[in-house]
Amino acid sequence: MFDPHDATVRRFAAACRRRDGAALEAVLGDDAVATCDGGGLVPAPVGPVHGAAEVARLVIEVMGGHAGTELTVESVNGRAGLTLRSASRAVAVVGAETSGFRVTALWIVLNPAKLDGWHRG
């Protein structure tokens, strides 16, 4: 069965891998919001980031196709989300909320203390 949320997250992931700001903006809702949790241990915005253009810039900086990383679509809180790994260690996990075929909200966990359960091998 077709799941619009899953399809939207997969489009979002593909744009992240290409570091394609225009494609990210196209899949983000105009009023998209991203909230990061760096836990004070890694650089992250202190408050929410608002608007498709600003969220796209943040996502490219944090998630987009860095050398030596793997971005995968996985179940996050029971729905399609993203995991970014470097050498099998999770460096970010992203939960997404969608409406139709647009991403409306992202929760980006960067805090290493919260990522232990996401490491592979």
C-alpha positions as CSV (number, residue, x, y, z in Angstrom):
1,M,0.0,0.0,0.0
2,F,1.3,3.5,-0.9
3,D,2.3,5.6,2.1
4,P,2.6,9.4,1.3
5,H,4.7,9.9,4.5
6,D,7.2,7.3,3.4
7,A,7.4,8.6,-0.2
8,T,7.9,12.1,1.1
9,V,10.7,11.1,3.5
10,R,12.4,9.2,0.7
11,R,12.3,12.2,-1.6
12,F,13.7,14.3,1.3
13,A,16.5,11.8,1.8
14,A,17.4,11.8,-1.9
15,A,17.6,15.6,-1.9
16,C,19.8,15.4,1.3
17,R,22.2,12.9,-0.3
18,R,22.6,15.3,-3.3
19,R,22.9,18.3,-1.1
20,D,20.3,19.9,-3.4
21,G,18.9,22.9,-1.7
22,A,16.2,23.6,-4.3
23,A,15.0,20.0,-4.1
24,L,14.9,20.2,-0.3
25,E,12.9,23.4,-0.4
26,A,10.5,21.8,-2.9
27,V,9.8,18.9,-0.4
28,L,9.6,21.2,2.7
29,G,6.5,23.0,3.5
30,D,6.7,26.8,3.4
31,D,6.3,27.0,7.2
32,A,8.5,24.0,7.9
33,V,10.2,23.9,11.4
34,A,13.3,22.0,12.4
35,T,14.3,21.5,16.0
36,C,17.8,20.2,16.9
37,D,19.0,18.4,20.1
38,G,22.7,18.7,20.4
39,G,22.6,18.4,24.1
40,G,25.3,21.0,24.4
41,L,27.7,18.4,23.2
42,V,27.7,19.2,19.5
43,P,27.0,22.4,17.6
44,A,23.3,22.8,17.0
45,P,20.9,25.8,16.7
46,V,19.6,26.7,20.2
47,G,16.0,27.3,19.0
48,P,13.8,26.1,16.2
49,V,14.7,27.0,12.6
50,H,11.7,28.2,10.6
51,G,10.9,28.3,6.9
52,A,11.7,26.1,3.9
53,A,14.9,28.0,2.9
54,E,16.4,28.1,6.4
55,V,15.5,24.5,7.2
56,A,17.0,23.4,3.8
57,R,20.3,25.2,4.7
58,L,20.3,23.6,8.1
59,V,19.6,20.1,6.7
60,I,22.4,20.4,4.1
61,E,24.8,21.5,6.8
62,V,23.9,18.7,9.2
63,M,22.7,15.8,7.1
64,G,23.7,16.3,3.5
65,G,26.0,13.8,1.9
66,H,29.2,14.3,3.8
67,A,32.2,12.2,2.8
68,G,32.3,9.0,4.7
69,T,28.7,9.1,5.9
70,E,25.7,7.0,5.0
71,L,22.1,8.4,5.1
72,T,19.4,5.8,5.4
73,V,15.6,5.8,5.6
74,E,14.6,3.9,8.8
75,S,11.8,3.7,11.2
76,V,12.0,6.5,13.7
77,N,9.3,6.6,16.3
78,G,7.3,4.1,14.2
79,R,7.4,6.1,11.0
80,A,9.9,6.7,8.2
81,G,12.7,8.9,9.3
82,L,16.4,9.3,8.6
83,T,19.6,8.1,10.2
84,L,23.1,9.5,9.3
85,R,26.0,7.3,10.2
86,S,29.8,7.6,10.0
87,A,31.7,4.3,10.2
88,S,28.5,2.6,11.5
89,R,28.1,5.1,14.3
90,A,25.0,7.2,14.3
91,V,25.7,10.9,14.2
92,A,22.1,12.1,13.6
93,V,18.6,10.6,13.7
94,V,15.7,12.6,12.2
95,G,12.0,12.2,12.9
96,A,9.7,13.8,10.3
97,E,6.2,15.0,10.3
98,T,4.5,15.4,6.9
99,S,1.3,16.8,5.4
100,G,0.4,15.5,2.0
101,F,3.7,15.4,0.1
102,R,5.6,18.0,2.2
103,V,7.7,17.8,5.3
104,T,6.3,20.1,7.9
105,A,8.5,19.4,10.9
106,L,11.9,17.8,11.6
107,W,13.3,16.7,15.0
108,I,17.0,16.2,14.6
109,V,18.8,14.4,17.4
110,L,22.6,15.1,17.3
111,N,23.3,14.5,21.0
112,P,25.7,11.6,21.1
113,A,24.3,10.5,24.5
114,K,21.0,9.8,22.8
115,L,22.4,8.0,19.8
116,D,24.0,4.9,21.3
117,G,21.1,2.6,20.4
118,W,21.4,3.6,16.8
119,H,25.0,2.5,16.2
120,R,25.5,-0.6,14.0
121,G,27.9,-3.5,14.6
